[in-house]
Amino acid sequence: MENKKYLNDLSEIREMMSRSSRFISLSGLAGVFAGIYAIIGAVVAKILLSSYGSFYGEAYNSLNVDVKDPDLRINLIIIAICVLVLAIATAIVLTTRKAKKNNQRIWDSTSKRLLINFFAPLSAGGLFCLVLLQNDLIGLIAPAMLLFYGLALIHASKYTFGDLRSLGYANVLLGLIATQFIGYGLYFWALGFGIFHIIYGVAMYNKYERKQA
């Protein structure tokens, strides 16, 4: 009887230590919505590229593209920003709701470390993609986004669910593969940011949140 109580105490201590070192309020549904937004964004971007005629339809399949039309650049950047803002806003709302439901703090030292470790490589990747765009290396932008995003997830995973690391490795691998298929970057982008996110979000929801719903 005493041994059982001792084991229960150890289990509670381990759980408390895990909660204090990991941010466990991330919502799986946020991943699902982020994937949906990404797929919609990819479809809109594909339609936009096609609307600029055969030149951009063919030029997109090249590594180096001189995109002279400033409107196309701006519109593509706007699409990417809209997807990012919607994904972040949805994640904040759903994660905050989950934290309140579980009586957990949304902003503490762990969540701060999580954000720092996530946005540091992601910001570097964003700047690198802008440099690629500046030099008209359009074909490498999607692979670079997948690579840096995957690295950001891997880097941040030690402060939250370890499952996030698998999504990170999947995006890094996909980004590397995409470098060998220049011209299909938009499809790889939709797969990594869209389909992978939806699969991950559903898996996370079923594993951690379904029982609490």
Buried (B, 14 or more C-beta within 10 A) or exposed (E): EEEEEEEEEEEEEEEEEEEEBBBBBBBBBBBBBBBBBBBBBBBBBBEBBEEBEEEBEEBBBBEEBEBEEEEBBEBBEEBBEBBBEBBEEBBEBBBBBBBEEEEBEBEEEBBEBBBEBBBBBBEEBBEBBEEBBEEBBBBBBBBBBBBBBBBBBBBBBBBBBEBBBBBBBBBBBBBEBBBEBBBBBBBBBBBBBBEBBBBBBBBBBEEBBEEEE
